[in-house]
Amino acid sequence: MTDIAERIGYPINITVPYRLKDGALYAQTDTVERPFHNQTLQAMLAGKTNFIGDQAFEQTRLAHEHDEALLADRLARGELEGTILVKISKVPDAVVEGRTSIKGYRRDLLRSFVRIYHRTPDGVDCRLFTLDHNNREGMQRVGELLGIDTMKGSEEILADHTLFDVSDDIEAFTEALASETIRVYDSAIPTESYAGSIYTSKQDAMGAILSQGHLVDQHMRTISDIMAQSLGVDRLETERERTAAAIKLASEGVAVGSNADSSVTSEVSTGNYGGECATATTTGMNQASQTMENVWSHGECQVCFAKTMVGSCMVCAGCAAADDRGVDLLKLRERNLKRRATRQKIAQAAIKAPRESVAYSQPVEHKADSIKQRYGKHAVLKREIIIGGAKQTVRDRRTDKVLA
């Protein structure tokens, strides 16, 4: 349903985990075990023959994306002067101006990507989201916030980057920066939007899909048959495109019995319901597409937002079990979103001085050891976020009694 929501116009907004192995990052969403920079290198080399003439600008973009993958490796190894790396992949000028025949870019959405990489204990996470419709003033405000000149050419913007040095609550800072980027972009758009999209919340897009339950059920049965018969990803992609088009038509009041209707065929032929973008299938830089295999990998659950093992639907085992018990995962997600939004508001203060390094006077792991030595083996350090800052207490983890 998330994939369909993106195809009918809801912005892409995901976290892509990478693990560091032998000095290189491996994308957890990749279907092949390989360093991510190998993937971008292969795409760059293939691009020299795949993109020529009015598509030649893509060669430049592939080279910049390979440089980005190498830069992310350096971030993970601690070789950069910062812990957060920000990149903007603006929709190509050639696409906006209609002077290229290249396929894959959503000309109806004109999507730009923002990628915020931050270091984690396992490697790097990339907070990836889109900004739709290429609003000039909105992009200028985003550039001012992120420290990248967005009034340059699209390929020059892609070559640029910003570093932030944050040593405490990196994940909270990243979330706050992502939220603020979307907010300043939308502030330039006169109508209500979310990241430039007509869908102002995830619930809006999901509601449109859920209201067409018969089409979703039909889709699930069909892809199960396709996978059982090993008919290939092309058939899966065609089925997904037709279902997205059918749901879009139905949500606009057109009577659609199935995605095989002639009205759906006409809509697919004139509309754009493919994935984003021309380089996504070769480099995976935007990581917008997920495989449909039922595999488990490290990621972020899209219901409880825990960083754990998730299935191909990006839901952890605990939330999947709750779904089996009849719990409404959409409502559960909404509650968790509200909680996360509260935490993000607290973290907003960090945006005012993003380049300042915030660090504990003593590493947390060393503090934990000294606390146990002083107060006993059951003593734990707890940090509570409060308005205006934070306070730390030492508590007995069995009774939650305050020790200091």
Buried (B, 14 or more C-beta within 10 A) or exposed (E): BBBBBBBBBBBBBBBBBBBBEEEBBBBBBBEEEEBBBBBBBBBBEBBEEBBEEEBBBBBBBBBBBBBBBBBBBEBBBEEBEBBBBBBBBBBBBBBBEEEBEBEBBBEEBBBBBBBBBBBBEBBBBBBBBBBBBBBEEBBBBBBEBBBBEBEBBBBBBBBBBBBBBBBBBBBBBBBBBBBBBBBBBBEBBEEEBBBBBBBBEBBBBBBBBEEBEEBBEBBEEBBEEBBEEEEEEEBBBEBBBBBBBBBBBBBEEEEBEBBEBEBBEEBBEEBBBBBBBBBBBBBBBBBBBBEBEEEEBBBBBBBBBBBBEBBBBBBBEEBBEBBEEEEEBBEBBBEBBEEBEEBBEBBBEBBEEBEEEEEEEEEEEEBEEEBBEEBEEEBBBEEEBEEEEEEEEBBBEEEEEEBE
